């Protein structure tokens, strides 16, 4: 077990606008389409034992109550609560007045916490889809983005931060136009933006915008999410771990291409949140960011890999009359 442990003090740290520190790599907990809540909770426990301190949760994943039991065990084992950085997200069906507060209260109870370190608005829409929705699922109640509706939700998020239930608040799956609208009206700026980020989808303009505004980018699908739900797979998608440049750099470092994606993410300045139930893999994921960094020229080569290939298109959230998924991202 000792040779699996990575000292959390060696992991790069990010400083949020509040001054709070957050590890530069974490463990995601989305896998409910493939693994049971018990399996994911066991993975969280194993990850904490090996040195992970950032855990990214969400109410919609349906596993927070099981993960909460594990958090209790982790803290009892001697890891202090303040050493952990725990995030969660309010789901689309709990936006609006009062519901955000209820959602947060349930998450805190399920996770057995007094506070969360960071709480996100999961999607900027109230549009709902059932678990395991088909690619062509359509909800006739779905509506396009509304800044008025979003601010109802955001002001509740601000209340949570002011009350101390959450230390920081963040956004997820936003675009520059939507962020600009939010910034016109918010009284507390988002601390972080959780968004899709990997070598074939670098979102360079949005990434730079967030960094410029002091919003920390957190990247999901950091290795291109080969195990993402079938509804999110299309024939045009690129595979990051099969990109020749990534493969070539991986050979030079004698590691799997997935680890090059993670090294690149951390060195670029975003915080990747990979997920795996395979202990060997998640230990490697953490270890790779504390040793054998990429050279500047390798970072530059990876910059050229960008294909603008969005994998999580979100088409299940589309409303009546929408052209296609590009409207969700203000591209249509």
Secondary structure, 3 states (H helix, E strand, C coil): CHHHCCCHHHCCEEECCCCCEEECECEECCCCCCCCHHHHHHHHHHHHHHCCCEEECCHHHCCHHHHHHHHHHHHHCCCCHHHCEEEEEECHHHCCCCHHHHHHHHHHHHHCCCCECEEEECCCCCCCCCCCCCCCCCCCCCCCCCHHHHHHHHHHHHHHHHHCCECCEEEECCCHHHHHHHHHHCCCCCCEEEEECECCECCHHHHHHHHHCCCEEEEECCCCCCCCCHHHCCCCCCCHHHCHHHHHHHHHHCCCHHHHHHHHHHHHCCEECCCCCCHHHHHHHHHCCCCCCCCHHHHHHHHCCCCCCCCCCCHHHCCCCCCCHHHHHCCC
